[in-house]
Amino acid sequence: MTDLIDRRSFAAMGLAGSAALLSNDAQGEPKAARAGNREGKKTHITIMLYPGTTMLDWVGPYEALHRVEGVELVLAGKTTEWMKSDSGLVDYKANVAFDAIDRTDVLIVPGGAQGVMAAANDPSTADWLRRLDRTSIYTVGICTGSLLLAHLGLLKGKRATTYWKFPHMLNGAGATFVPERWVRDGKYWTSAGVSAGIDATLALIADLYGSKCAMMAQLAIEYDPHPPFNAGSVRTAPADVVEALGGVLAQRRQ
């Protein structure tokens, strides 16, 4: 007979798991093996929210980041009122308004459909993003969030990536599109579409706090993808799948 897990035991399991994850001295590993450029320091990370985001663009990075000791996370929005996702099915809200934040160590900008361009063309949102970018150690664009950064001129002369349909928009804004899962050029990190934001975030954690910390975050969310199809990239998906999504076959050769 299998015993049911009650709330108290479930909570204890969660606390134990968190303690193991957050311990910098787990298993007595040599300090050098865990070193990142901010080891022992707090890192303030701001995830920018706006109406019409793609949920996984920021929920994926959030799930990895909030498990890392030293990271202080906030979800920032123009207001703290409810917003709706680009699917129209999920409501969410920021816990801090833009005007309450004047600096951050890491700024993460998720993507969306029409919402990302609306955000880019909103003067107060664009001004706030530029101000925060001037204070950040790193600025991260997830999926079409890269296009928002490019629209503001922040990626001019930089190598960057974005959702596979829009390399011309990056290039048109003065960036150089690179068809990789994630790209770093100086302080700017960008990822390809949606799920690639998790990969970029794990690389970011490794840079901040070391590879062991990043692997602990990866294991904590059991991020071990084994998709049933090899169609997660425009370079590997069948031509008719690319065409069904409105793609251009020439993009496969980029």
ABEGO torsion letter per residue (X at the ends): XBBBBBAAAAAAAAAAAAAAAABAABGGBBAAAABBAABGBBBBBBBBBBBGBBAAAAAAAAAAAAABBGBBBBBBBABABBBBBAAGABBBBBABBAAABABBABBBBBBBBAAAAAAAABAAAAAAAAAAAAABABBBBBEAAAAAAAAAGAABGBBBBBBAAAAAAAAAAGBBBBBBABBBBEABBBBBBGAAAAAAAAAAAAAAAEAAAAAAAAAAAGBBBBBABBAABAAABBAAAAAAAGBBAAAAAX
